[in-house]
Structure formats: C-alpha cells, structure tokens
Amino acid sequence: MRNSDILIAAGGFLLVAGAIAKAASRSHETDHTYVRPAGRKEMSAPPRHWDMVDEASDESFPASDPPGGY
C-alpha cells in the first residue's frame, strides 16, 4: 500500500468519525426550560413508597448539595 492510499484512508476515517461525533452530540440536546415541581403528587408516575428521605432528595434535585433535614 502506498503512502497516499494510507493518507486517503485515514482522511476518510476522520471524516466519518467527525460525522458520527456531531450526530451523537445533537442527540443529547434537550429542552431544559421545564423543571418539575418537587413532590410525589407532581410526578406523572409516582412510586408507591415515598418517605421523608425521598421527599428531601426530590426537593434538593438538581442541586449538588445534600438535603439539609438530617
């Protein structure tokens, strides 16, 4: 195989890899304008078991801080 063949194959690979990466980045785009209010009654499919720990965790999401009621 000549050097030019290797360069052409490598260039094609990079083009395909770039197209795949671009398509993958678009698939992760979501609308972050809606945030559900906290609480079990606000869920579309609430769990059967819901206690104070679940409530505190739900109220603190998406904050990085742990719930303060412990």
Phi and psi in degrees as a GROMACS rama.xvg file:
@    title "Ramachandran Plot"
@    xaxis  label "Phi"
@    yaxis  label "Psi"
@TYPE xy
-82.4069  162.486  ARG-2
-60.8471  -37.9122  ASN-3
-65.9228  -35.2429  SER-4
-65.1894  -40.4043  ASP-5
-64.7657  -42.9534  ILE-6
-64.5623  -40.0682  LEU-7
-65.0385  -43.5237  ILE-8
-64.3218  -41.8846  ALA-9
-65.0857  -40.9282  ALA-10
-63.4909  -41.6811  GLY-11
-62.8918  -41.6343  GLY-12
-60.6767  -44.3854  PHE-13
-65.3451  -37.3044  LEU-14
-64.6033  -44.3301  LEU-15
-65.562  -43.7293  VAL-16
-62.6371  -39.7203  ALA-17
-65.272  -39.9381  GLY-18
-66.3445  -39.4242  ALA-19
-66.1683  -43.2018  ILE-20
-63.6579  -39.7678  ALA-21
-66.113  -42.2251  LYS-22
-65.5644  -38.3313  ALA-23
-67.338  -36.8871  ALA-24
-69.1521  -31.8589  SER-25
-70.8855  -31.623  ARG-26
-70.5503  -18.6524  SER-27
-92.4853  -0.914147  HIS-28
-74.3064  128.131  GLU-29
-133.77  166.376  THR-30
-89.326  111.264  ASP-31
-99.5022  23.1166  HIS-32
-83.6411  -24.7753  THR-33
-99.2722  127.216  TYR-34
-123.363  123.164  VAL-35
-67.6897  135.14  ARG-36
-61.4311  151.424  PRO-37
-71.0178  153.72  ALA-38
117.898  151.658  GLY-39
-64.6358  -37.3521  ARG-40
-69.2359  -16.5514  LYS-41
-87.7202  -7.08939  GLU-42
-81.8899  147.127  MET-43
-74.8424  -29.4031  SER-44
-138.039  78.3712  ALA-45
-67.8537  149.313  PRO-46
-73.0952  156.49  PRO-47
-70.3807  -38.0339  ARG-48
-102.738  124.376  HIS-49
-144.813  117.514  TRP-50
-120.836  -171.592  ASP-51
-63.6367  -34.7909  MET-52
-66.3086  -43.2505  VAL-53
-62.1216  -41.8427  ASP-54
-63.2312  -45.5938  GLU-55
-64.899  -40.0234  ALA-56
-65.5013  -41.7529  SER-57
-65.0142  -38.8555  ASP-58
-69.8085  -29.4925  GLU-59
-86.0476  -14.9752  SER-60
-72.4382  138  PHE-61
-97.4962  22.2704  PRO-62
-64.7984  152.681  ALA-63
-84.9037  -11.0508  SER-64
-80.3938  146.375  ASP-65
-73.1535  159.781  PRO-66
-58.3934  146.458  PRO-67
-94.9744  -0.744265  GLY-68
-95.0873  45.1586  GLY-69
